[in-house]
Amino acid sequence: FGVMNKVQRAAQLTKAFRITGTPTIIVNGKYITGPSYAMEDNGVNYPRMTAVMDDLINMERKKK
């Protein structure tokens, strides 16, 4: 029963945030980011992706 509730909740969140692929990172329910947001000509810029995530997380931490 508990697992089914979590699966249903995950499906609801996927639809609410319009997630089309994985990995997708949602910061504090406000910001959506992931590898597809850090694409360059030669592929994903992972250092840039993690820097964006860090910046978003730090920005939200400062608000609290």
MDAnalysis code that builds the backbone (N, CA, C; Angstrom):
import MDAnalysis as mda
import numpy as np

u = mda.Universe.empty(192, n_residues=64, atom_resindex=np.repeat(np.arange(64), 3), trajectory=True)
u.add_TopologyAttr("name", ["N", "CA", "C"] * 64)
u.add_TopologyAttr("resid", np.arange(1, 65))
u.add_TopologyAttr("resname", ["PHE", "GLY", "VAL", "MET", "ASN", "LYS", "VAL", "GLN", "ARG", "ALA", "ALA", "GLN", "LEU", "THR", "LYS", "ALA", "PHE", "ARG", "ILE", "THR", "GLY", "THR", "PRO", "THR", "ILE", "ILE", "VAL", "ASN", "GLY", "LYS", "TYR", "ILE", "THR", "GLY", "PRO", "SER", "TYR", "ALA", "MET", "GLU", "ASP", "ASN", "GLY", "VAL", "ASN", "TYR", "PRO", "ARG", "MET", "THR", "ALA", "VAL", "MET", "ASP", "ASP", "LEU", "ILE", "ASN", "MET", "GLU", "ARG", "LYS", "LYS", "LYS"])
u.atoms.positions = np.array([
    [0.822, -1.199, 0.000],
    [0.000, 0.000, 0.000],
    [0.868, 1.266, 0.000],
    [1.877, 1.292, 0.844],
    [2.767, 2.448, 0.915],
    [3.512, 2.688, -0.387],
    [3.938, 1.606, -1.017],
    [4.662, 1.726, -2.284],
    [3.738, 2.284, -3.363],
    [2.513, 1.803, -3.415],
    [1.571, 2.290, -4.427],
    [1.298, 3.786, -4.248],
    [1.204, 4.240, -3.016],
    [1.010, 5.677, -2.764],
    [2.186, 6.485, -3.295],
    [3.394, 5.996, -3.072],
    [4.578, 6.713, -3.554],
    [4.645, 6.715, -5.080],
    [4.258, 5.619, -5.703],
    [4.243, 5.544, -7.167],
    [3.220, 6.533, -7.726],
    [2.042, 6.584, -7.121],
    [1.013, 7.527, -7.568],
    [1.475, 8.968, -7.369],
    [2.129, 9.251, -6.268],
    [2.621, 10.609, -6.008],
    [3.700, 10.982, -7.025],
    [4.576, 10.052, -7.340],
    [5.614, 10.310, -8.348],
    [4.987, 10.611, -9.695],
    [3.954, 9.885, -10.050],
    [3.271, 10.125, -11.324],
    [2.620, 11.504, -11.335],
    [2.029, 11.904, -10.212],
    [1.420, 13.232, -10.111],
    [2.466, 14.337, -10.274],
    [3.597, 14.183, -9.597],
    [4.655, 15.192, -9.689],
    [5.246, 15.253, -11.088],
    [5.415, 14.094, -11.721],
    [5.936, 14.056, -13.086],
    [5.036, 14.849, -14.019],
    [3.750, 14.676, -13.865],
    [2.793, 15.403, -14.696],
    [2.767, 16.886, -14.350],
    [2.777, 17.209, -13.061],
    [2.706, 18.609, -12.622],
    [3.915, 19.416, -13.084],
    [5.084, 18.799, -13.030],
    [6.307, 19.506, -13.429],
    [6.627, 19.332, -14.908],
    [5.795, 18.601, -15.626],
    [5.983, 18.349, -17.058],
    [7.358, 17.731, -17.354],
    [7.723, 16.761, -16.571],
    [9.011, 16.087, -16.742],
    [8.927, 15.174, -17.952],
    [9.880, 15.344, -18.866],
    [9.887, 14.540, -20.086],
    [11.033, 13.544, -20.137],
    [11.967, 13.646, -19.216],
    [13.100, 12.734, -19.231],
    [13.833, 12.754, -17.918],
    [14.785, 11.855, -17.817],
    [15.589, 11.789, -16.611],
    [17.052, 11.906, -16.977],
    [17.895, 12.407, -16.142],
    [17.551, 12.968, -14.844],
    [16.983, 14.383, -14.976],
    [16.032, 14.686, -14.158],
    [15.485, 16.032, -14.033],
    [15.580, 16.404, -12.563],
    [16.098, 17.555, -12.274],
    [16.277, 18.007, -10.904],
    [15.354, 19.186, -10.657],
    [14.555, 19.090, -9.605],
    [13.653, 20.172, -9.228],
    [14.130, 20.701, -7.890],
    [14.385, 22.003, -7.845],
    [14.902, 22.632, -6.630],
    [13.770, 23.372, -5.938],
    [13.430, 22.902, -4.748],
    [12.431, 23.531, -3.887],
    [11.083, 23.720, -4.582],
    [10.760, 22.874, -5.527],
    [9.477, 22.953, -6.207],
    [9.329, 24.146, -7.132],
    [10.420, 24.876, -7.366],
    [10.363, 26.108, -8.154],
    [11.150, 26.051, -9.448],
    [12.300, 25.429, -9.411],
    [13.221, 25.469, -10.546],
    [13.459, 24.066, -11.082],
    [13.429, 23.937, -12.388],
    [13.682, 22.655, -13.037],
    [14.971, 22.777, -13.839],
    [15.859, 21.813, -13.643],
    [17.114, 21.808, -14.381],
    [17.560, 20.366, -14.593],
    [18.617, 20.203, -15.320],
    [19.174, 18.886, -15.601],
    [20.129, 18.975, -16.773],
    [20.632, 17.861, -17.228],
    [21.609, 17.868, -18.313],
    [21.119, 18.548, -19.581],
    [19.854, 18.400, -19.909],
    [19.358, 18.987, -21.158],
    [19.392, 20.513, -21.132],
    [19.504, 21.108, -19.948],
    [19.580, 22.563, -19.827],
    [21.022, 23.070, -19.915],
    [21.976, 22.157, -19.996],
    [23.387, 22.543, -20.066],
    [24.060, 21.947, -21.300],
    [23.323, 21.847, -22.379],
    [23.867, 21.262, -23.607],
    [24.745, 22.263, -24.344],
    [25.780, 21.739, -24.942],
    [26.658, 22.497, -25.824],
    [26.824, 21.686, -27.103],
    [27.575, 22.203, -28.032],
    [27.758, 21.513, -29.316],
    [28.317, 20.098, -29.160],
    [29.191, 19.918, -28.184],
    [29.839, 18.609, -28.012],
    [29.192, 17.767, -26.917],
    [27.996, 18.131, -26.457],
    [27.291, 17.335, -25.446],
    [26.984, 18.139, -24.194],
    [26.756, 17.437, -23.129],
    [26.386, 18.075, -21.863],
    [27.627, 18.639, -21.180],
    [27.512, 19.860, -20.726],
    [28.562, 20.491, -19.933],
    [28.233, 20.222, -18.462],
    [28.739, 19.106, -17.930],
    [28.397, 18.696, -16.568],
    [28.859, 19.678, -15.498],
    [30.050, 20.268, -15.621],
    [30.426, 21.275, -14.610],
    [29.447, 22.455, -14.584],
    [28.983, 22.862, -15.745],
    [28.005, 23.954, -15.805],
    [26.688, 23.522, -15.174],
    [26.262, 22.294, -15.462],
    [25.010, 21.782, -14.915],
    [25.059, 21.756, -13.386],
    [26.144, 21.246, -12.831],
    [26.237, 21.188, -11.374],
    [26.377, 22.581, -10.765],
    [27.032, 23.495, -11.467],
    [27.140, 24.872, -10.972],
    [25.768, 25.543, -10.926],
    [24.957, 25.305, -11.943],
    [23.596, 25.864, -11.957],
    [22.792, 25.290, -10.797],
    [22.882, 23.979, -10.592],
    [22.157, 23.368, -9.475],
    [22.615, 23.945, -8.141],
    [23.931, 24.069, -7.965],
    [24.464, 24.646, -6.734],
    [23.957, 26.067, -6.518],
    [23.949, 26.856, -7.580],
    [23.477, 28.234, -7.468],
    [22.002, 28.294, -7.072],
    [21.188, 27.452, -7.685],
    [19.761, 27.435, -7.361],
    [19.533, 26.999, -5.915],
    [20.256, 25.974, -5.480],
    [20.115, 25.492, -4.106],
    [20.555, 26.564, -3.127],
    [21.690, 27.184, -3.372],
    [22.181, 28.235, -2.482],
    [21.235, 29.429, -2.443],
    [20.661, 29.776, -3.580],
    [19.713, 30.877, -3.647],
    [18.500, 30.572, -2.762],
    [18.014, 29.348, -2.823],
    [16.852, 28.976, -2.013],
    [17.216, 28.873, -0.537],
    [18.397, 28.434, -0.238],
    [18.825, 28.361, 1.175],
    [18.889, 29.753, 1.794],
    [19.342, 30.733, 1.024],
    [19.443, 32.091, 1.543],
    [18.076, 32.686, 1.844],
    [17.059, 32.238, 1.139],
    [15.704, 32.754, 1.357],
    [15.116, 32.254, 2.676],
    [15.621, 31.146, 3.172],
    [15.055, 30.556, 4.398],
    [15.689, 31.088, 5.609],
])
